[in-house]
Amino acid sequence: MAVKQLSDTVINKIAAGEVIERPASVIKELVENAVDAGATRIEVVTAAGGKSMMRVTDNGLGMTQQDLTLAVQRHCTSKLMDDDLLLIRTMGFRGEALPSIGSVARLEISTRHQSEPHGWKIDVNGGVNSDVVPAALNQGTRVEVKDLFFSVPARLKFLKTDRAETMAINEVVKRIALANPGIRFSMAGPDRRDTEYPACTGDNAHLARIGQILGVDFTKNALEIDAEREGVRLSGFAGLPTFHRANAQSQFFFVNGRPVRDKLLLGALRAGYADVLARDRHPVVVLNVALDPQHVDVNVHPAKADVRFRDGQLVRGLIVGALRHAFLASGHRASTANTQATVQAMRPVGEGGSGGSAAPFRTHSGASTYRPPREEYAPRDYAWQQSDFRPEAGSSNETHGPAGQTPFFSGTEHSAPVAPSGVAEAQAPFESLEQPSADARAFAEGVPDDREAFPLGAPRAQVHETYIISQTRDGLVIVDQHAAHERLVYERLKAELASQKVPTQLLLIPEVVELPEDEVGLLEERAAELEEVGLVLERFGPGAIAVRETPAMLKRLNIKALIKDLADDFAEWETSSRLREKLDHVAATMACHGSVRAGRRMRPEEMDALLREMEVTPKSGQCNHGRPTWIELKLSDIERLFGRS
């Protein structure tokens, strides 16, 4: 078969298959062009999810007659300076978008440059260009795309419903709008509600734009991120671990202002939220990585959604470290959504199912239907003085944690006075309630009076032998005793792993794992690093690795699967966290079984010691599984429940 030169029309259609995947791809290219043109107002209008019509209008610089003629030709662009693909400072640079769109749709471009007496217009239908003719237009550009994929109808079968395509367009505009708060964006059309994002100015412009798109709830529950390392800066906002979503749609990453969906960044985000977020929940973040354009390659794919960093490990470490530092610095900051959910759960229910101050609680067998919402809090970086708590000498129920740590107790009962359960029958008639009972006096005497000034307050009761009720100066705190102590024990175990070499066990017969030679080389280069976490290996001839020692904590370990996963990690990220994650998982399991259990009564001193240690332990707002350890109700919230405010 003879070799032949493809026609320009076929070449454009092939290029369009890479650049134009769906209507949202068209909107992305056109809006990015408007941003590069210096527009301050961008309007997007669509119909039928963009399949029948898309129009993007801006007030940017516009194009001259000569520029318009070249703009619809392949590989013509005004944005690539000095032909340097490593010095890209604009959204577009490939010169493929407009000719690709014109090859698969009916394209009309009207534009006017400030130096021209009038505007100009050109039509491109299925790759065939018309002449440039005069047009009436103010300064700026209007691009209209009709009948997408009319020249390649097979592509229409792969499009989704109008609603799904409209949502994809919304997502594209949101991401670009988040990166450009100074531009006014509007979206309209018969297939959507009119949406507008007004331009934001001032020092808090970025946060204001985030509030427009993600809502004020996020701005109230967001931590500002601003960190820099070796010329790479990370800025933006990350939601508290308590503020999360059921999917990852609210995660926005930018590299030098360019929206991206990069695996390295998403992996770093997961690592940053490890141990503070439930596995089935996703954080909400808006983060921008700024670095020298020569240190990142954005020319990986025509869609420009993927990037490659020269030093990916530096970027990953910056993100993980900045997030963890922000969580620690946030202290005992609670998500506002948790308080709202708690108040709503406790609100009286009337006959119609809505809250009302005069309606009674609905109960079954006299028990309240309220259950604490399963949300988590982040602890305050609180300078705490050593607790006065000391267990009674000779106590039969005393068990000790790691050396030098505050001891807690097992599940056995003891004879010491206990906190009122909150559900026990009254010990005195109503007329004598002003006189505290013996149990109440004993409880109060066990806790110093100044504890209400502490972030988690002074313990006042234990409810259902599971929850600690603590009083602060302006409200109350409810603590899950098992979840809280589980986090404390877990952090101790992790500290031990970090402070000393991980104990290993020598394999009687070394495990030999066969791998491709390049992966063997990667593992051999990292042998010293792996030995630090208890995995000792060496090359075993060509295409094989021999594992001689493994971490003693990992009793039942699938060595072959672990080695292959490590090789994959090293090949992709140039590092690995899988082994450390396995050790952390073992530590979490040990912590769960070694913690104060629900259903055991605690003395006032024990509860006070638990609260004080929570206040100085990182990530004590949630247990190892991402569940909350405490929730808070302000006095104003409680007063609203009783109609006092």
C-alpha atoms as one frame of an Amber mdcrd trajectory, in Angstrom:
protein
   0.000   0.000   0.000   1.463   3.335  -1.049   2.192   6.103   1.444   0.239
   9.307   0.824  -0.002  12.751   2.316  -3.153  13.367   4.381  -5.294  16.322
   3.401  -5.550  19.350   5.646  -9.197  18.523   6.348  -8.347  15.028   7.631
  -5.399  16.381   9.620  -7.674  18.916  11.309 -10.226  16.224  12.162  -7.522
  14.055  13.693  -6.284  17.011  15.747  -9.847  17.811  16.763 -10.183  14.304
  18.186  -7.459  15.166  20.685  -8.467  18.730  21.499 -12.288  18.679  21.160
 -13.713  15.801  23.155 -17.105  17.314  24.055 -18.821  20.740  24.176 -17.029
  21.543  27.423 -13.722  21.219  25.553 -14.845  23.939  23.123 -15.876  26.259
  25.959 -12.561  25.654  27.722 -10.530  26.663  24.656 -12.649  29.719  23.878
 -12.776  31.038  27.448  -9.026  30.530  27.847  -8.503  32.555  24.663 -10.642
  35.322  26.161  -8.578  35.302  29.361  -5.347  35.512  27.350  -6.834  38.461
  25.444  -7.075  40.447  28.684 -10.873  40.385  28.924 -12.582  41.692  32.059
 -16.051  40.402  31.048 -16.731  36.968  29.545 -20.215  35.737  28.611 -21.020
  32.110  27.803 -24.308  31.133  26.131 -25.209  27.516  25.265 -28.142  25.517
  23.922 -28.802  21.767  24.078 -25.791  21.265  26.308 -23.620  22.978  23.712
 -24.427  20.462  20.988 -26.493  22.849  18.889 -24.969  26.200  19.895 -22.194
  27.729  21.996 -21.264  31.403  22.069 -18.443  33.081  24.004 -18.244  36.886
  24.011 -15.470  38.936  25.613 -14.257  42.536  25.791 -10.595  41.656  25.269
  -8.061  43.099  22.849  -9.665  41.588  19.770  -7.884  40.743  16.506  -6.970
  42.659  13.393  -8.029  41.482   9.924  -4.674  39.815   9.347  -4.706  38.121
  12.758  -8.205  36.749  12.138  -7.142  35.242   8.815  -4.258  33.395  10.488
  -6.130  32.442  13.664  -8.154  29.725  11.884  -5.025  28.168  10.356  -3.319
  25.295  12.147  -0.337  26.091  14.348  -0.833  29.850  14.219  -0.644  31.608
  17.582   0.371  34.917  19.113   1.172  33.451  22.539   4.344  31.432  22.092
   7.226  33.816  22.587  10.579  32.990  20.989   9.341  29.476  20.153  10.213
  28.397  23.715   7.882  25.630  24.893   9.418  25.833  28.376   8.499  29.481
  28.879   4.707  29.417  28.649   2.850  32.128  30.561  -0.519  32.001  28.750
  -3.406  29.543  28.824  -3.137  28.672  25.134  -0.046  28.268  22.994  -0.488
  25.369  20.553  -2.494  27.157  17.843  -4.843  24.199  17.394  -8.116  25.151
  19.085  -9.902  27.284  16.477  -8.985  25.180  13.383  -9.883  22.007  15.289
 -13.302  23.425  16.222 -13.877  24.660  12.694 -13.140  21.220  11.248 -15.964
  19.508  13.185 -18.540  22.319  13.560 -19.877  25.526  12.020 -17.651  28.257
  13.409 -18.224  32.002  13.193 -15.740  34.507  14.620 -16.434  38.238  14.876
 -13.737  40.480  16.326 -12.578  44.049  16.502  -9.192  45.369  17.534  -8.968
  48.851  19.019  -6.728  49.918  16.121  -9.356  48.969  13.488 -12.201  51.264
  12.355 -14.658  48.352  12.404 -14.833  44.670  13.143 -14.194  41.627  10.956
 -15.904  38.255  10.577 -14.950  34.834   9.227 -16.873  31.555   8.891 -15.411
  28.052   9.005 -17.736  25.167   8.104 -16.317  21.665   8.380 -12.794  22.894
   7.769 -13.657  25.191   4.829 -12.769  28.841   5.484 -14.699  31.787   4.073
 -13.269  35.191   3.234 -12.847  37.768   5.974 -15.598  40.384   5.693 -16.411
  43.581   7.656 -18.706  43.277  10.651 -20.325  45.586  13.196 -18.886  44.895
  16.639 -17.549  46.743  19.647 -14.048  46.010  20.873 -13.536  42.360  21.728
 -14.362  38.990  20.196 -17.494  36.885  19.762 -17.108  33.223  18.806 -20.185
  31.168  17.931 -20.094  27.412  17.393 -23.102  25.576  15.942 -23.851  21.936
  15.113 -20.873  20.437  16.892 -19.581  17.244  15.207 -21.886  17.662  12.190
 -18.970  16.648   9.943 -18.154  13.579  12.074 -21.617  12.419  13.241 -20.199
   9.259  14.799 -18.754  11.425  17.578 -22.267  12.516  18.589 -23.003   8.997
  19.839 -20.382   9.398  22.532 -21.888  12.564  24.010 -24.009  12.424  27.142
 -27.392  13.999  27.854 -27.901  17.732  27.473 -27.981  18.092  31.246 -24.709
  16.216  31.712 -22.972  18.262  29.008 -24.278  21.488  30.544 -22.906  20.474
  33.938 -19.521  19.740  32.337 -19.501  23.234  30.818 -20.370  24.719  34.204
 -17.430  22.871  35.742 -15.027  24.230  33.131 -16.158  27.824  33.662 -15.994
  27.429  37.453 -12.375  26.313  37.332 -11.308  29.169  35.080 -13.315  31.662
  37.155 -11.628  30.490  40.372  -8.228  31.252  38.847  -9.306  34.701  37.620
 -11.308  36.515  40.328 -10.882  39.886  38.612 -12.932  38.805  35.573 -16.748
  38.897  35.472 -18.200  35.618  34.161 -21.794  34.990  33.144 -23.519  31.888
  31.774 -26.923  31.863  30.093 -29.016  30.000  27.559 -32.255  28.041  27.165
 -30.688  24.921  28.692 -29.545  26.513  31.951 -30.247  28.959  34.703 -28.574
  32.305  34.267 -25.454  32.389  36.438 -23.137  35.284  37.090 -19.866  35.611
  38.967 -19.187  39.349  39.473 -15.594  40.530  39.364 -13.866  40.561  42.756
 -11.272  43.119  43.778  -9.211  43.898  46.839  -7.039  41.820  49.134  -9.716
  39.158  49.638 -10.681  38.882  45.975  -9.699  35.229  45.735 -11.680  34.238
  48.818 -14.674  36.257  47.601 -14.656  34.405  44.267 -14.390  31.088  46.098
 -17.452  32.081  48.116 -19.369  32.809  44.900 -18.654  29.354  43.506 -18.314
  27.048  46.530 -20.596  28.947  48.903 -20.060  30.854  52.120 -20.010  27.606
  54.117 -16.624  26.799  52.635 -15.203  30.247  53.342 -16.253  29.867  56.982
 -14.612  26.450  57.244 -11.479  26.992  55.155  -7.860  27.274  56.214  -5.601
  29.627  54.292  -2.575  27.897  52.793   0.585  29.858  51.999   3.857  27.933
  51.916   7.017  28.069  49.855   9.947  25.748  49.369  12.877  26.022  46.951
  11.128  28.413  44.590   7.779  26.584  44.596   4.867  28.352  46.290   1.566
  26.820  47.348  -1.355  29.157  48.051  -5.105  28.953  48.365  -7.602  27.488
  50.806  -8.236  24.005  52.199 -11.365  22.929  54.031 -11.204  21.730  57.608
 -11.177  17.932  57.942 -14.694  18.348  59.314 -15.846  19.966  56.067 -15.980
  17.296  53.369 -18.000  15.972  50.461 -19.163  12.611  49.126 -17.156  13.053
  45.893 -14.038  14.820  44.627 -15.845  17.385  42.463 -14.968  20.215  44.859
 -11.201  19.821  44.530  -9.642  22.550  42.403  -5.951  22.546  41.532  -4.090
  25.148  39.486  -0.521  25.327  38.256   0.549  28.899  37.522  -3.159  29.754
  37.270  -3.938  26.911  34.848  -6.699  24.459  35.937  -5.296  20.912  36.000
  -6.341  17.420  37.072  -2.966  15.914  37.876  -2.393  12.549  39.571   0.549
  13.772  41.600  -1.421  16.665  43.063  -4.430  14.495  43.867  -2.199  11.906
  45.519  -0.523  14.591  47.614  -3.959  15.838  48.692  -4.950  12.370  49.886
  -1.698  12.064  51.816  -2.180  15.476  53.410  -5.631  14.509  54.702  -4.597
  10.996  55.756  -5.580  10.058  59.309  -8.037  12.965  59.614 -10.666  12.112
  57.002 -12.941   9.111  56.606 -11.998   6.936  53.636 -15.314   7.467  51.862
 -15.240  11.265  52.160 -13.370  13.868  50.098 -11.879  17.227  51.147 -12.738
  20.581  49.579  -9.720  22.597  48.399  -8.737  25.417  46.052  -4.941  25.352
  45.688  -2.505  26.949  43.264   1.079  25.834  42.689   3.256  28.673  41.407
   6.748  27.975  40.082   9.129  28.864  37.296   7.459  27.867  33.987  10.695
  26.155  32.985  10.253  23.717  35.896   6.891  22.385  34.697   5.857  20.951
  31.338   2.265  21.815  30.363   2.683  20.446  26.842   2.009  16.841  27.867
  -1.397  16.549  26.193  -3.320  18.780  23.755  -6.033  19.297  26.389  -3.368
  20.724  28.732  -5.037  19.183  31.797  -1.962  17.098  32.711   1.402  18.537
  33.691   4.815  17.143  34.526   6.989  18.695  37.210  10.756  18.656  37.008
  10.851  17.838  40.732   7.568  16.121  41.483   8.676  15.011  44.928   9.354
  18.603  45.944   5.831  19.630  44.929   4.255  16.638  46.644   6.181  17.222
  49.869   5.237  20.899  49.871   1.518  20.109  49.564   1.514  17.371  52.212
   3.580  19.421  54.654   1.577  22.620  54.162  -1.752  20.847  54.730  -0.589
  19.039  57.858   0.901  22.226  59.286  -2.346  24.096  58.605  -4.368  21.437
  60.425  -2.114  21.631  63.462  -2.111  25.437  63.471  -5.904  25.590  63.192
  -6.233  24.285  66.730  -9.594  23.305  68.187 -11.493  24.899  65.349 -14.846
  23.289  64.683 -16.770  23.184  61.454 -19.798  25.442  61.590 -21.728  22.761
  59.727 -21.398  20.445  62.747 -23.065  22.847  65.133 -25.873  23.474  62.660
 -26.404  19.743  62.172 -26.419  19.143  65.919 -28.941  21.894  66.587 -31.123
  20.649  63.757 -31.007  17.089  65.099 -32.073  18.259  68.562 -34.748  20.668
  67.377 -38.283  19.744  68.461 -40.402  18.142  65.750 -44.026  19.171  65.236
 -46.811  17.314  63.526 -45.687  18.522  60.127 -42.132  17.365  60.685 -40.649
  20.876  60.941 -39.013  22.436  63.956 -41.075  24.462  66.389 -40.343  25.734
  69.857 -43.752  24.704  71.191 -43.717  21.139  69.884 -42.416  18.282  72.029
 -39.596  15.892  71.079 -40.736  12.740  69.359 -39.669   9.846  71.505 -39.938
   6.093  71.629 -40.374   4.512  75.068 -39.483   7.839  76.569 -36.011   8.029
  74.969 -34.844  10.968  72.893 -34.241  10.271  69.216 -31.207  12.576  69.118
 -27.874  11.117  68.046 -24.681  13.171  67.725 -23.751  13.827  64.081 -20.713
  11.880  62.933 -18.395  14.751  62.147 -14.860  15.469  63.229 -12.987  18.452
  64.588  -9.397  19.627  64.345  -7.567  20.320  67.624  -6.103  23.646  68.740
  -2.356  24.049  69.053  -2.771  24.684  72.752   0.033  25.229  75.250  -1.073
  22.832  77.984   0.498  22.404  81.389   1.001  18.889  82.700  -2.209  17.492
  84.170  -2.475  17.068  87.929  -4.119  13.694  87.383  -2.414  10.737  88.976
  -4.099   7.326  89.264  -4.611   5.960  92.723  -1.795   3.730  93.834  -2.593
   0.061  93.783  -5.700   0.459  91.662  -6.634  -3.003  90.435  -7.916  -1.774
  87.105  -4.832   0.209  86.082  -3.078  -0.571  82.813  -0.150   1.322  81.374
   0.431   2.532  77.852   3.846   3.193  76.344   6.597   4.166  78.760   6.376
   7.721  80.026   2.763   8.188  78.898  -0.284   9.013  81.008  -1.877   5.713
  82.059  -5.481   4.946  81.287  -7.654   2.142  82.493  -9.114  -1.114  81.331
 -12.788  -1.967  81.086 -13.085  -3.439  84.576 -15.269  -1.724  87.140 -13.799
   0.027  90.203 -15.176   1.088  93.519 -14.200   4.743  93.341 -16.975   7.348
  92.964 -18.089   7.701  89.365 -19.605  10.521  87.343 -23.397  10.602  87.162
 -24.484   8.742  84.037 -27.040  11.362  83.071 -29.772   8.737  82.839 -29.758
   7.470  86.425 -32.757   8.010  88.611 -32.749  11.084  90.839 -31.331  10.425
  94.301 -33.319  13.163  96.025 -36.838  14.602  95.810 -37.428  17.649  93.624
 -37.674  20.054  96.570 -34.123  19.244  97.656 -32.417  19.585  94.268 -30.646
  22.758  95.384 -28.538  20.540  97.617 -26.000  18.582  95.521 -25.891  14.846
  96.002 -22.846  13.039  97.373 -21.941  11.785  93.903 -22.173  15.298  92.471
 -19.982  16.711  95.265 -17.405  13.968  94.702 -17.403  14.655  90.993 -16.921
  18.390  91.405 -14.114  17.915  93.908 -12.227  15.692  91.447 -11.813  18.440
  88.822 -10.173  21.849  89.434 -12.448  24.862  88.992 -10.316  26.512  86.320
 -10.880  23.775  83.747 -13.734  25.654  82.069 -11.152  28.001  80.556  -9.565
  25.132  78.650 -10.613  24.562  75.005 -12.453  21.331  75.865 -13.671  22.594
  79.224 -14.280  20.833  82.523 -15.877  17.348  82.545 -19.251  17.382  84.259
 -20.826  13.999  83.496 -20.563  10.740  81.609 -23.604   9.757  79.549 -24.387
   6.103  78.754 -20.825   5.302  79.864 -19.692   6.375  76.385 -19.859  10.161
  76.084 -18.208  12.771  78.289 -20.144  15.992  78.833 -17.802  18.920  79.388
 -18.635  22.534  80.236 -16.793  25.474  78.698 -17.241  29.151  79.485 -19.623
  29.654  76.572 -21.158  26.233  75.911 -20.682  22.513  76.247 -18.656  19.807
  74.528 -19.632  16.164  73.980 -16.676  13.766  73.667 -16.699  10.173  72.405
 -14.336   8.618  74.938 -13.302   5.631  72.796 -12.731   7.596  69.600 -10.744
  10.239  71.490  -8.465   7.814  73.305  -7.998   5.798  70.122  -6.439   8.847
  68.454  -4.189   9.510  71.457  -2.823   5.961  71.501  -2.389   5.959  67.724
  -0.294   9.135  67.779   1.931   7.637  70.481   2.545   4.523  68.418   3.359
   6.575  65.327   5.791   8.660  67.350   7.579   5.495  68.417   7.838   4.373
  64.816   9.301   7.743  63.856  11.777   7.948  66.759  13.497   4.597  66.349
  14.327   1.989  63.748  11.403  -0.279  62.990  11.919  -3.769  64.460  12.338
  -6.413  61.772  11.998 -10.160  61.504  14.471 -12.269  59.542  12.870 -14.564
  56.986  13.975 -18.174  57.317  13.851 -18.473  53.541  14.244 -15.208  51.602
  11.315 -14.339  49.378  12.377 -13.946  45.738  10.231 -11.662  43.586  10.713
 -11.550  39.813  10.351  -8.122  38.212  11.381  -6.303  35.025  14.999  -5.233
  35.172  14.212  -1.501  35.251  11.959  -1.985  38.296  14.636  -4.040  40.025
  17.008  -1.127  39.503  14.536   1.308  41.063  14.129  -0.853  44.165  17.868
  -1.380  44.475  18.441   2.386  44.421  15.924   2.790  47.271  17.153  -0.137
  49.372  18.532   2.085  52.133  15.281   4.042  52.359  13.249   0.837  52.562
  15.518  -0.541  55.271  14.594   2.415  57.484  11.007   1.150  57.609  11.998
  -2.450  58.156  12.175  -3.919  54.634  15.591  -5.373  53.800  16.116  -6.501
  50.219  18.865  -6.990  47.658  19.276  -7.868  43.999  18.997 -11.611  43.303
  20.468 -11.997  39.868  18.964 -10.466  36.714  15.279  -9.537  36.965  14.759
 -10.546  40.613  14.759  -9.084  44.138  15.322 -11.099  47.316  13.528  -9.919
  50.456  15.437 -10.986  53.592  13.741  -9.040  56.412  10.284  -7.531  56.871
   8.747  -5.287  59.573   7.976  -7.328  62.665   4.600  -5.604  63.014   3.416
  -6.991  59.681   2.808 -10.599  60.565   0.794 -11.663  57.548   2.362  -9.817
  54.673   1.923 -10.530  50.967   5.518  -9.746  50.104   5.225 -10.187  46.350
   2.244  -7.844  46.084   3.966  -5.280  48.325   7.200  -5.318  46.289   5.308
  -4.880  43.024   3.324  -1.982  44.460   6.527  -0.360  45.707   8.106  -0.698
  42.270   5.061   0.925  40.681   5.220   3.766  43.193   8.898   4.410  42.597
   8.354   4.412  38.839   5.534   6.952  39.029   6.223   9.165  42.032   9.902
   8.525  42.723   8.978   7.667  46.306   6.597   5.429  48.191   4.319   5.629
  51.176   2.725   2.201  50.890   4.933   0.498  53.470   4.570   3.347  55.942
   0.817   3.317  55.338   0.735  -0.401  56.182   2.639   0.231  59.398   0.271
   3.083  60.253  -2.673   0.785  59.593  -1.258  -1.769  62.043  -0.694   0.977
  64.589  -4.277   2.163  64.100  -5.597  -1.362  64.704  -3.523  -1.693  67.863
  -4.742   1.692  69.068  -8.363   0.732  68.501  -8.071  -2.424  70.608  -5.966
  -0.759  73.291  -8.153   2.263  73.928 -10.746   3.074  76.539 -13.854   1.267
  75.398 -17.375   2.581  75.174 -19.495   1.263  78.029 -16.903   1.715  80.800
 -17.362   4.221  83.580 -14.584   6.752  84.049 -13.617   8.726  87.133 -13.616
  12.542  86.929  -9.803  12.581  87.052  -9.647  10.179  84.114 -12.018  12.254
  82.030 -10.115  15.421  82.833  -6.794  13.806  81.888  -8.305  12.589  78.613
  -9.534  16.072  77.685  -6.235  17.708  78.596  -4.233  15.269  76.490  -6.609
  15.760  73.558  -5.853  19.475  73.656  -2.149  18.902  73.001  -2.342  15.900
  70.662  -2.243  16.522  66.900  -5.364  15.589  64.960  -7.289  14.706  68.119
 -10.463  16.072  66.546 -11.053  12.760  64.797 -10.183   9.136  65.402  -8.007
   6.989  63.129 -11.015   6.120  60.967 -12.014   9.741  60.361 -14.917   9.747
  62.831 -15.371  12.743  65.156 -14.081  12.679  68.706 -16.073  15.681  69.929
 -18.783  18.142  69.001 -19.578  21.515  70.511 -22.737  23.467  71.265 -22.451
  27.136  72.104 -24.705  28.542  74.808 -26.494  30.604  72.162 -27.342  27.398
  70.272 -28.747  25.793  73.397 -30.791  28.884  74.191 -32.330  28.815  70.721
 -33.474  25.240  71.321 -35.470  26.452  74.306 -36.723  29.620  72.649 -34.641
  31.882  74.876 -33.110  33.882  72.038
